Amino acid sequence: MSKMNSKLVLARVLPLAMALAPSLASSAHADTVTDWNAIMQSTVSVAPTNPNFQARWGAITQLAVFEAVNSIVGDYEPYLGGIVAPAGASPAAAAIAAAYRTLVTLRPGSIVALDAARAASLLAIADGQAKDDGIAVGEAAAFAMLVLRAGDGWDAVVPYTPGTGPGDFQPPPAGALLPGWGQVTPFGLVDGSQFRLQPPPALQTGKYANDLNEIRLLGSFNSSLRPQDRTDIARFYAAASPVQVFNSTARQVSAAQGTSLSENARIFALLGMAMCDASIACWETKYQYNFWRPMAAIRAADTDGNVLTDADPTWLPLITTPAHPSYASGHATVSGAARAVLERAFGKDGHAITLTTPTLPNIVLHYSAFDQITDDIDDARIYGGIHFRFDQEAGARQGRQVGSYILRNYLRSEFDD
């Protein structure tokens, strides 16, 4: 096939490839790191999947990209080390090769789209030794990351026995979701229990009653007290995972601030590490305390021993209740970690961020600060009827701890504090 015909085929295939999975607002063109971050986001979101798997795949991909670029540029401490980069190797080609190889290995069902994306990206780089060397470096970095994570326990089958008393999570008939995720080997933390939270409020406390009564009023399927904009965000953040939200957000802010390819490689690697490790930490906490979901708590409030709560055996939430314990909120924890990374990288506010998702085309969200996003995510889980406010507050604390730890200890430059 001629080069001209190849370009015509790719011009048709690549847009289709990028549309195969839900993605949030498209980013302005910046460099191969951000281009392939968008491809990563789309690829890991292809169903069937879940947010925890998305976070793991994203972290592996972005760390491979970082290691490839950094082994050539050398701006930061390596994550792995040991990748030999010939002088003059192309960082852009390395980023493409690293992202492609990790994604096609982790998500082989997307090979057609990924092959097309790789070919289109490499066409933009002049042929020659620099390009060839860059590809080789990217392949080496991808291989090293894939080997490192091959036995991390992500797919381990862990037995789970639910509790039977008031306050205990009762899974649906299909079973509890990923009870062993808290035991997955983290990317940066010592282990999943490093930032384990204190227990949730006791059932007999005023805090518990206040938060249960709040969600009972605001989060029910037919609540008359829930404003339309809170209904919109509840549905939006039920459809959009943290990987989708915060990678899209980071690309938009990166393009606006003009960060370099090397800076982007580091930012997206830190973001991926922090989000996946936050999901591991959160799941470790979830199954440590095995706390019931609001729907169960409201329906069985006559068993909680709290005089400030009343049972409603027919209560239903706006959003379908997930199949894992309530405390703490996964979205809050992962989003808190992402926020810590992005605020350090780009500053807390003064941004222009637009979030959309194809499944809800009429909902368009605009933000100027990262805390506005996490505030809406907290509201989304409460107004959606699937989390207590103390789930959100605790998750946010845990996420900040994880994000701060990753920032202090990994991919540092000589200018870091």
C-alpha positions, 0 to 999 in steps of 0.5 A, spaced: 500 500 500 502 506 498 504 511 503 498 516 500 493 510 501 495 508 508 494 516 510 487 515 507 485 509 510 488 511 517 484 518 516 478 513 516 480 508 521 483 512 527 477 517 528 473 510 529 478 507 534 477 513 538 470 513 538 469 506 540 469 507 548 466 513 552 471 519 553 470 526 556 471 532 552 477 532 547 483 535 548 487 540 544 493 537 540 499 537 544 504 532 543 505 524 543 504 523 550 497 527 551 495 524 544 496 517 547 493 518 553 487 520 550 488 513 546 489 510 553 483 513 556 479 510 550 482 503 550 481 502 557 474 504 557 472 499 552 466 495 556 466 490 559 471 493 564 470 497 571 474 503 574 479 499 578 481 495 572 481 502 568 486 505 573 491 499 573 491 499 566 492 506 565 498 506 571 502 501 567 501 505 560 503 512 563 509 509 567 511 505 561 511 512 557 514 516 562 520 511 563 521 511 555 521 518 555 525 519 561 530 514 559 532 519 553 531 526 556 533 524 563 529 530 567 527 526 573 528 520 577 526 514 574 521 509 576 524 503 574 531 505 571 535 500 567 532 502 560 538 504 555 537 510 550 541 511 545 544 518 544 539 522 539 533 517 540 526 520 539 522 521 545 516 522 541 517 515 538 518 512 544 512 515 547 508 512 542 511 505 542 511 504 550 503 506 550 502 502 544 505 496 546 502 496 553 495 497 551 495 492 546 498 487 551 493 489 556 487 490 551 488 485 545 481 486 543 483 493 541 488 491 537 485 494 530 484 501 533 491 501 536 495 498 530 491 504 526 493 509 531 500 507 532 501 507 524 498 514 524 502 517 530 509 514 527 507 517 520 508 524 523 515 523 525 521 523 520 524 516 518 531 515 521 535 512 526 532 517 531 525 514 530 528 507 530 531 508 536 526 511 540 521 505 538 526 500 541 526 504 547 519 505 548 518 497 547 523 496 552 520 500 557 513 497 556 516 490 556 519 492 563 513 495 566 509 489 563 514 484 567 514 488 573 506 488 574 505 481 571 504 478 578 501 483 582 495 480 584 490 484 580 486 477 578 486 473 584 480 470 586 479 472 594 474 468 598 469 473 601 464 472 607 459 477 608 457 479 615 449 478 617 448 484 623 446 491 622 451 495 619 454 489 615 454 490 607 450 484 604 452 483 596 447 482 591 446 475 588 452 476 583 457 477 589 461 482 592 465 486 587 473 485 587 474 483 595 481 482 594 483 489 590 486 491 597 491 486 596 493 488 589 501 490 589 501 498 589 505 502 584 508 506 590 505 505 596 508 500 601 501 496 601 494 497 601 493 498 608 498 504 609 493 509 609 487 505 612 482 509 615 479 509 622 472 506 622 466 509 620 461 512 625 458 508 629 450 506 628 448 509 634 451 516 633 448 523 631 453 523 625 451 517 622 443 519 623 445 526 620 448 523 614 443 517 613 437 522 614 440 527 609 441 521 603 434 518 605 431 525 603 436 527 597 438 521 594 431 517 593 429 515 586 423 520 586 426 525 591 422 532 590 428 536 594 434 534 589 435 540 584 436 538 577 443 540 577 444 535 582 440 530 578 445 531 572 451 530 576 449 524 580 448 521 573 454 524 570 459 521 575 455 514 575 457 514 567 464 517 568 470 514 571 475 517 575 480 515 569 476 518 564 474 525 568 481 526 570 485 524 564 481 528 560 481 534 565 489 534 565 490 534 558 485 540 557 489 544 562 496 541 560 494 544 553 492 551 556 499 551 560 503 548 554 507 543 558 513 540 555 513 532 552 517 530 558 513 534 563 507 531 561 510 524 561 511 525 568 504 528 570 500 523 567 505 517 570 504 520 577 496 521 576 496 514 574 500 511 580 496 515 585 489 513 582 490 506 582 494 506 589 488 510 591 483 505 589 487 499 592 487 503 599 480 504 598 478 497 597 483 495 603 479 499 607 472 497 604 473 490 606 476 491 612 470 495 615 465 491 610 460 497 612 453 497 609 450 501 603 445 507 604 439 503 601 440 497 606 441 502 612 435 506 610 431 499 609 433 496 615 434 503 620 429 499 625 435 495 627 440 500 627 439 502 635 439 509 633 432 513 635 434 518 630 433 514 624 426 510 621 426 505 616 423 505 609 423 498 607 421 500 599 426 506 599 430 506 592 436 510 590 437 514 584 443 511 582 444 503 582 447 501 588 454 498 587 456 491 589 462 493 594 461 496 601 460 503 602 466 506 606 469 509 603 467 512 597 472 509 591 470 515 587 472 520 592 478 516 594 481 516 587 479 523 585 482 526 591 489 523 589 488 525 582 486 532 585 493 532 589 497 531 583 493 536 578 494 541 583 501 540 584 502 540 577 498 545 574 495 550 580 489 549 584 484 554 580 484 559 574 483 553 569 478 552 563 475 545 564 469 542 560 467 535 561 462 531 557 460 524 556 457 521 550 452 517 554 449 523 557 450 528 551 446 533 554 450 534 560 456 539 559 460 541 566 464 547 566 470 548 572 475 553 573 478 549 579 480 542 581 476 542 588 470 544 584 470 537 580 471 533 587 465 537 590 461 535 585 463 528 585 461 528 593 454 531 591 453 526 586 454 520 590 450 523 596 444 525 591 445 519 587 443 515 593 449 510 594 454 514 599 453 517 606 457 524 606 462 520 611 464 516 606 465 522 601 469 525 607 473 519 609 475 517 602 477 524 600 482 524 606 485 518 604 486 520 597 489 526 599 494 522 603 495 517 597 497 522 592 501 526 597 505 520 598 506 519 591 508 526 589 513 526 595 517 519 593 516 518 586 519 521 579 522 527 583 526 532 579 532 536 583 528 542 584 522 538 588 522 540 595 
